[in-house]
Amino acid sequence: MLEELTSSFPILSCILFLPMLGAMVLWMFEDDDMVRTSTLTITLVELALSIFVLLRFVPESSAMQFAERVQWIPALGISYHLGVDGISVLFVGLTAFLSVLVVIYSWDTVRHQVKLYMMCLLALETTTMGVFVSLDLILFFIFWELMLIPSYFMIKLWGGGAERHYAALKFVLYTLLGSVFMLVGIALLNINYHEWATLHHADQSYSFDLLDLLLVPIPFDQQVLIFWLMFMGFAFKAPVFPFHTWLPDALLEGPIGMAVVLAGVKLGTFGFIRFSIPLLPDASQSETVVTVVVVLGLCAILYGAWMALVQLDFRRLLAYSSISHLGFVVVGLFALNYQGLQGSLLTMINLGFSTAGLFFIAGFLYSRQQTTQLSAFGGMAKQVPLLSIFFLIIGLASIGLPGTNGFVGEFLILMGAFKAKWWFGAVAVLGVIFGAAYFLWYYERAMLGPVGKAVKSTMNDLQLREVIIAVSLSIMIVWIGLYPSPFLRIMNGSVQALVDRLNHGTVAVLESSTIGKGH
């Protein structure tokens, strides 16, 4: 995990700032069609750069690749440090992929303040990318917080629900509350580094850099304190049960584009595997921490599934389904073994196709019936057969049917959970059963049977832009489901390095490493 592979061309900086520069350019345009076309072009270029990074990425390696590092505020140990490894590089591609689809979806569904909406969307893409490529914790924290600005305005201004103002404010307040705790934890990591650097006469006294902090042992009691402080920040954002109450409101009241990003890009759980577990391996493995966090994950699996089972609004069902799936991710992460970590990482990527895909489906349904309430549906497969087919494909991926991407990730998580403790896996399996129940029951009532009284007699099936979205997602679902090897090879090296880190803790002898002289 300590090796860096630098690049002669700052491609990560290009990926990071291209959307923001594009948003600034959009400000000069007045024509909505020009704004839409320009936004799509920008996101397509962003996707092309991300694919280039994925194609040039060295698989089975734990190194930080395409690294860029410039001292920013040396006196405080803050640097502009970017890099991707097997843990983060797939999220870069996923974010770029979903951004293109959101622009395509929003083409004719967002009709007021189009320019401002597209600017917010591009700003959101930049801040999300910043979270995934930042290796300096202060730089990471800046993007983590800046993300709230476009998110707030997207929910508040383009949300369709009557409670969108409340949902936007609740989302921001919850995230800020968690971030306060996380910032204290980041500061304590820097203070510990300073004490160690002073004792060992290191070249630099302070550092917020992940690769520097990994070299420094942290006393166990301090690790536990920092773990819980950072846990609060990531748990509120994920959200982990019971810090989830903002999510159903935000996903129900906000626009579909915002819901796709919130539900499809797993920022909170990424924070656990990127920072909490590698920086605080001893605390992460302590019996108390593992038991508490895994129990919260198991509660999320069952609570989210039970709540989804009784929902009559499809978007609210998806919100609770997302909570249940996040529970699986948390259980896999804190099984703290190779299969669990690998399965959780893959599942986070998979949810970007399945859960985000179902929110697109919810948008397709809303555009035809102006609601996602079950009472407005019934027998719709007769009216819109193509929509019902893609609805079924993406939904089956969500419940982990063999042959879809969801199966691979959940299977690995359950393997890891059973390997850690049998009862972890035994309880988690119940979530798989309930997950199948809530989706199939809703699908049967909405799509099959006699045509509902509220269903329009004449209804268009999927349009070209909707077909592009559905086919793109289905291709990824089937690809990962049938041939996950390329994706697993990308992450294997970093996952193995993380397992090794857990096995050695922070007291490993690192005599050959010196602070400030590279990695």
Secondary structure, DSSP 8 states (H G I E B T S, - for coil): ---EEE-SS-HHHHHHHHHHHHHHHHTT---HHHHHHHHHHHHHHHHHHHHHHHHHS-TT--SEEEEEEEEEEGGGTEEEEEEE-TTTHHHHHHHHHHHHHHHHHHTTT--SSHHHHHHHHHHHHHHHHHHHHB-BHHHHHHHHHHTHHHHHHHHHHH--STTHHHHHHHHHHHHHHHHHHHHHHHHHHHHHHHHHHHHTT-S-S---BHHHHTTS---HHHHHHHHHHHHHHHHHHTT-TTS-THHHHHHHHS-HHHHHHHHHS-HHHHHIIIIIHHHSHHHHHSHHHHHHHHHHHHHHHHHHHHHHHT-SBHHHHHHHHHHHHHHHHHHHHTT-SHHHHHHHHHHHHHHHHHHHHHHHHHHHHHHHHS--BGGG-SSGGGT-HHHHHHHHHHHHHHTT-TTSHHHHHHHHHHHHHHHH-HHHHHHHHHHHHHHHHHHHHHHHHHHSSS--TTS-SS-----HHHHHHHHHHHHHHHHHHH--HHHHHHHHHHHHHHHHHHHHGGG---TT--TTS--
